[in-house]
Amino acid sequence: MNAPRTQGLLSVDEALARLLEGAAPVGDVETVATLDAAGRVLAAPQVSAVDVPPLDNTSMDGYAVRAADCASGSARLRVAQRIAAGAVGQPLAPGTAARVFTGAPIPPGADAVVMQEATAIDGEFVVVKHAPRTGEWIRRAGEDIRRGARILEAGVRLSPQAAGLAASVGLATLPVFRRLRVAVFFTGNELVMPGEPLPQGAIYNSNRFTLTGLLRSLGCEITDLGIVPDRLDATRAALREAAAGNDLVVTSGGMSVGEEDHVKPAVEAEGRLDLWKIAVKPGKPLAFGSLGRGDGSSARFIGLPGNPVSSFVTFLVFVRPFILRCQGVAAVAPRAYTLPAHFDWPKPDARREFLRARLDAEGGLELFPNQGSGVLTSTVWGDGLVDNPPKQAIARGDRVRFLPFSELLS
């Protein structure tokens, strides 16, 4: 979705493209236990050395039989053996049955399983009240995974089920990229921490909790430098400390052009600022650049606005894909869905808007009534963001692009 420049501002797509161009994936690879791999980014494709399942097995509790012995629909067979999961049976003689339990290997000679609900016990015999088809209730060897099949690609962030898939083919360890090291701090003399007295004119620092939680959910290794005073020297010192041992520095607040907004000049003094005004609502003041280190290397820098919703939205739209790309993730764009608007938005902004919305009982989207950049309740109330192009009015019934938080928060 390409948007024109608005009053000299970068469009969202232009800004995101520049961010991703500057996202250098970490090259360090480490081996971790598969049990601890969920949330990490796979550094190399993985291939199965085994068939899954390794043997034909039963998907039901019941009796393994020869289908030909049960063609009458009322066969009476001697129960010759009992096979539990993890055991191996003997060849099945004609005219006999094997008691089997879910996951148990199919004994040689058997070619069907009759579920126990279609049988009756008569002493050492079982009465099979069903004529099974060949292959009935049998899971074939390699039905899920064939030996030599590639099961996981490099550049994917491992979900719990992906770790389970790796374990299912016997992979005890996995190669993953190291965690991205991110330092974060927050500027504003008005900020205090929950639990502290709230002086007149002060506010609690919600952004610290939101942003560190978002970074943690992305698997980052976090250095939290807390609240930094609104002074140029303090801001420069915090930037130097943050850059020293981290790949990325993220700040919140101080990105406007007021006398107490020191992050922009501090970054320019300690490194380079590439862009800092974007045609997005909420969140116009957003910065991207780099910070020099004493050894001549540099850390990347992203400065977010201080308003809570602006900070939250710009993190999801810009910082999340940047971090994922730096971690080695190949596909960083969230999946979007086209859904009907059950609201009117008659006065759109000239900037691209991200509106807090949620699904209603009819499968459409309703809008939070107050879209202000300080209304943090809207982010808890909502299920995601309506991605609205610049100057695009929305009428009830229009189809809109919806980004669920389930896609943006992982």
C-alpha positions in Angstrom: 0.0 0.0 0.0 2.0 3.0 -1.2 1.1 6.4 0.2 2.2 9.7 -1.1 4.4 12.0 1.0 2.4 14.2 3.3 3.9 17.7 3.9 7.4 16.4 3.5 6.9 13.4 5.8 8.0 9.9 4.9 5.2 7.5 4.1 4.8 4.4 6.3 6.0 2.1 3.5 9.1 4.3 2.8 10.0 4.4 6.5 9.6 0.7 6.9 11.6 -0.1 3.8 14.5 2.1 5.1 14.3 0.4 8.5 14.4 -3.1 7.0 17.3 -2.1 4.7 19.2 -1.2 7.8 18.3 -4.4 9.7 21.5 -6.5 9.7 20.7 -10.0 10.9 22.9 -11.2 13.8 25.4 -13.7 12.5 26.1 -15.6 15.7 24.6 -19.0 15.9 24.2 -21.1 19.0 22.9 -24.6 19.7 20.1 -24.9 22.2 18.1 -27.8 23.5 15.0 -28.4 21.5 13.1 -28.2 24.8 14.2 -24.5 25.1 14.0 -23.6 21.4 10.4 -22.2 21.2 10.6 -18.5 20.4 14.1 -18.7 18.9 14.9 -18.2 15.2 16.1 -21.3 13.3 19.5 -20.7 11.7 19.6 -23.7 9.4 16.9 -26.0 7.7 16.2 -29.2 9.5 15.8 -32.6 7.8 14.2 -35.8 9.3 16.4 -38.8 9.6 13.4 -41.1 10.4 9.9 -41.9 9.2 7.1 -40.6 11.4 5.4 -42.8 12.4 8.3 -45.3 12.2 6.0 -48.3 11.9 2.4 -49.0 10.9 0.4 -48.4 14.0 -3.2 -48.3 15.2 -5.1 -45.0 15.6 -7.8 -46.7 17.8 -8.1 -49.1 20.7 -9.4 -52.3 19.3 -8.3 -55.5 17.5 -5.8 -56.0 14.7 -7.2 -58.5 12.3 -6.9 -59.9 8.8 -9.7 -58.2 6.9 -10.4 -61.5 5.0 -11.2 -63.3 8.3 -13.9 -60.7 9.1 -15.7 -60.5 5.7 -18.9 -62.0 7.1 -19.4 -59.1 9.5 -19.8 -61.5 12.5 -16.4 -63.3 12.8 -15.4 -65.1 16.0 -11.6 -64.9 16.4 -9.2 -66.1 19.2 -7.4 -63.3 20.9 -3.8 -64.5 20.4 -1.8 -61.6 21.7 -2.0 -58.2 23.4 0.1 -55.3 22.1 0.4 -51.9 23.8 2.1 -48.8 22.5 5.8 -49.3 22.6 5.6 -53.1 22.3 6.1 -55.2 19.2 3.8 -58.1 18.4 4.3 -61.5 16.8 3.1 -62.3 13.3 -0.7 -62.7 13.3 -1.9 -66.2 12.5 -5.0 -66.6 10.3 -8.2 -66.8 12.3 -6.8 -64.8 15.2 -6.9 -61.3 16.5 -4.5 -59.1 18.5 -5.7 -56.8 21.2 -4.1 -53.4 20.4 -4.1 -50.0 22.0 -3.8 -46.6 20.3 -0.2 -46.1 19.0 0.6 -49.9 19.1 2.5 -51.3 16.1 0.4 -53.4 13.7 1.7 -57.0 13.9 2.9 -58.7 10.6 0.0 -60.3 8.8 -2.7 -57.9 10.1 -4.1 -55.5 7.6 -7.0 -53.8 9.5 -8.1 -52.6 12.9 -11.6 -53.0 14.3 -12.4 -50.5 17.0 -13.4 -52.0 20.3 -16.9 -50.5 20.1 -17.6 -52.9 17.1 -16.7 -56.0 19.1 -17.8 -58.2 21.9 -15.7 -60.4 24.2 -16.5 -64.1 24.5 -14.0 -65.6 26.8 -10.7 -65.9 25.0 -12.4 -65.0 21.7 -13.6 -61.7 20.3 -16.7 -61.4 18.2 -16.1 -58.9 15.4 -19.4 -57.3 14.4 -18.0 -55.4 11.4 -16.4 -56.2 8.1 -13.4 -53.9 8.0 -11.7 -52.5 4.9 -8.1 -53.2 4.3 -6.1 -50.4 6.1 -9.0 -49.4 8.3 -7.7 -47.4 11.4 -4.1 -48.0 10.5 -1.6 -45.1 10.4 1.1 -46.0 7.9 4.8 -45.6 8.5 6.0 -42.3 7.2 2.4 -41.0 6.9 3.3 -37.8 8.6 7.0 -37.4 7.7 9.2 -39.3 5.3 12.9 -39.9 6.0 14.9 -37.2 4.3 12.0 -34.7 4.2 12.8 -31.1 5.2 10.6 -30.3 8.1 11.6 -26.8 9.1 13.1 -23.9 7.1 15.8 -21.5 8.2 14.6 -18.1 9.2 11.4 -19.2 11.0 10.7 -18.2 14.6 10.1 -21.5 16.3 6.6 -22.0 17.7 5.9 -24.5 20.4 4.5 -26.9 17.8 7.6 -26.4 15.6 9.7 -27.5 18.6 7.4 -30.5 19.0 7.8 -31.3 15.3 11.6 -31.2 15.7 11.4 -33.5 18.7 9.1 -35.9 16.8 12.0 -36.7 14.4 14.5 -37.1 17.3 16.2 -33.7 17.1 17.5 -33.0 20.6 19.1 -29.7 19.8 18.6 -27.0 17.2 20.9 -24.3 15.7 19.4 -20.8 16.4 20.5 -17.2 16.0 21.5 -15.6 19.2 19.0 -13.3 20.9 19.0 -9.7 19.8 20.4 -7.5 22.6 18.2 -4.4 23.0 18.6 -1.6 25.5 15.7 0.6 26.3 15.1 3.8 28.3 12.4 6.4 28.8 12.8 10.2 29.0 10.6 12.6 30.9 10.8 14.4 34.2 7.1 13.8 34.6 7.5 10.0 34.7 7.3 8.1 38.0 7.1 4.3 38.6 4.0 2.6 40.0 4.3 2.3 43.7 5.9 5.7 44.1 4.0 8.9 45.1 2.4 10.7 42.2 3.2 14.4 42.4 1.0 17.0 40.8 1.8 17.0 37.0 3.4 13.6 37.1 2.3 10.4 35.3 3.1 6.8 35.8 5.5 5.3 33.3 3.3 2.8 31.4 5.5 2.7 28.4 8.3 1.0 30.3 6.0 -1.9 31.0 4.5 -2.0 27.5 7.8 -1.8 25.6 9.8 -4.2 27.8 6.9 -6.7 27.6 6.8 -6.4 23.8 10.6 -6.8 23.6 10.4 -9.8 25.8 7.6 -11.4 23.7 9.9 -11.1 20.7 12.7 -13.0 22.5 15.1 -10.1 23.0 17.8 -9.9 25.6 16.8 -6.6 27.4 18.9 -4.0 29.2 16.4 -1.7 30.9 18.0 1.6 31.8 14.8 3.0 33.3 13.9 6.7 33.3 16.4 9.3 32.1 16.1 12.9 33.1 15.2 15.5 30.4 18.7 16.8 30.0 21.0 16.6 27.0 24.0 15.4 29.0 22.0 12.7 30.7 20.4 11.6 27.5 23.8 11.4 25.7 25.3 9.4 28.6 22.4 7.0 28.5 22.8 6.5 24.8 26.5 5.8 25.2 25.8 3.2 27.9 23.0 1.6 25.9 25.1 1.4 22.7 28.1 -0.2 24.4 26.8 -3.7 24.8 23.7 -3.9 22.6 22.6 -4.3 19.0 19.7 -1.9 19.2 18.7 1.0 21.4 15.0 1.9 21.8 13.8 5.0 23.5 10.4 6.5 24.3 9.7 10.2 24.5 11.8 13.3 23.7 11.4 12.9 19.9 9.6 16.2 19.2 11.2 19.6 18.7 10.4 21.2 22.1 13.1 22.6 24.4 12.8 19.6 26.7 13.0 17.1 23.8 16.6 16.0 23.9 16.7 12.6 22.2 17.0 13.9 18.7 20.0 16.2 19.3 21.6 13.6 21.6 21.5 10.9 18.9 22.8 13.4 16.3 25.7 14.1 18.7 26.4 10.4 19.4 25.8 9.0 16.0 23.6 9.6 13.0 19.8 10.2 12.7 18.4 9.0 9.3 14.8 9.8 9.6 12.4 11.1 12.2 9.1 12.3 10.8 6.6 9.8 9.3 3.1 10.3 7.9 1.5 7.9 10.4 -1.2 8.4 13.0 -0.7 7.9 15.9 3.1 8.3 16.1 4.5 10.9 13.7 7.7 11.6 15.7 9.7 8.4 15.1 13.5 8.2 14.6 15.9 5.7 13.1 19.6 6.0 13.1 22.8 4.6 14.7 25.0 5.3 17.7 28.8 5.1 17.7 30.8 2.9 20.0 34.3 3.4 21.3 35.7 0.6 19.1 34.3 2.2 15.9 31.3 -0.1 15.5 27.7 1.1 16.0 24.4 0.1 17.4 21.1 0.8 15.7 18.7 3.3 17.2 14.9 3.7 17.1 13.2 6.5 19.0 9.5 6.1 19.7 7.0 8.9 20.7 6.1 9.2 24.3 2.3 9.0 24.1 1.4 5.5 25.2 -0.7 4.5 22.1 1.7 6.1 19.7 4.6 4.2 21.3 2.6 0.9 21.2 1.4 1.3 17.6 4.7 2.5 16.2 6.5 -0.4 17.9 4.1 -2.9 16.2 4.3 -1.3 12.8 8.0 -0.5 12.7 10.1 -1.9 15.5 8.6 -5.4 15.5 9.5 -6.2 11.8 12.9 -4.5 12.3 13.7 -6.8 15.3 12.4 -9.9 13.5 14.6 -9.2 10.5 17.6 -8.5 12.8 16.9 -11.9 14.4 17.1 -13.6 11.1 13.4 -14.0 10.4 12.7 -14.1 6.6 9.0 -13.1 6.5 8.3 -10.2 8.8 5.0 -8.8 7.5 2.0 -9.6 9.6 -1.0 -11.3 7.9 -3.8 -8.9 7.3 -7.5 -9.7 6.9 -10.2 -7.9 4.9 -13.3 -7.5 7.1 -16.5 -5.3 7.0 -16.5 -2.1 8.9 -19.4 -1.8 11.3 -18.7 1.9 11.9 -18.4 5.2 10.1 -15.1 7.1 9.8 -16.1 10.2 7.9 -13.1 12.5 8.6 -9.9 10.6 7.9 -6.5 12.1 8.5 -4.0 13.0 5.7 -1.7 10.5 7.3 -2.0 6.7 7.3 -4.1 5.8 10.3 -4.0 2.7 12.6 -7.3 2.6 14.3 -8.0 0.4 17.4 -10.9 -2.0 16.6 -12.4 -5.3 17.7 -14.5 -8.0 16.2 -18.2 -7.9 17.0 -20.6 -10.8 17.2 -21.6 -10.4 13.5 -18.0 -10.9 12.3 -17.4 -7.2 11.5 -15.3 -4.6 13.2 -16.3 -2.0 15.7 -14.2 1.0 16.5 -13.1 2.2 19.9 -14.9 5.6 20.4 -11.8 7.5 21.4 -8.9 7.1 19.1 -6.6 9.5 21.0 -2.9 8.7 21.2 -3.0 8.7 25.0 -6.0 6.3 25.4 -4.2 3.1 26.4 -7.5 1.4 27.3 -8.2 1.1 23.5 -5.3 -1.2 23.1 -6.7 -3.6 25.8 -10.2 -3.3 24.5 -9.3 -3.9 20.9 -8.4 -7.1 18.9 -6.2 -5.3 16.4 -5.7 -2.3 14.1 -7.6 -1.1 11.1 -4.9 0.0 8.6 -6.5 2.9 6.9 -4.9 4.7 3.9 -4.4 8.5 4.0 -7.5 10.5 3.4 -9.7 7.4 3.2 -13.1 7.8 4.6 -14.8 4.7 5.8 -18.6 4.0 5.6 -20.4 1.3 7.4 -20.2 -1.9 5.3 -16.9 -1.0 3.6 -14.3 -3.6 3.6 -11.2 -2.6 5.5 -7.7 -4.0 6.1 -7.4 -5.4 9.6 -4.2 -6.4 11.5 -5.0 -8.6 14.5 -3.0 -8.2 17.6 -2.5 -12.0 17.4 -0.3 -11.3 14.4 1.4 -8.2 15.7 2.3 -9.4 19.1 4.2 -12.5 18.1 
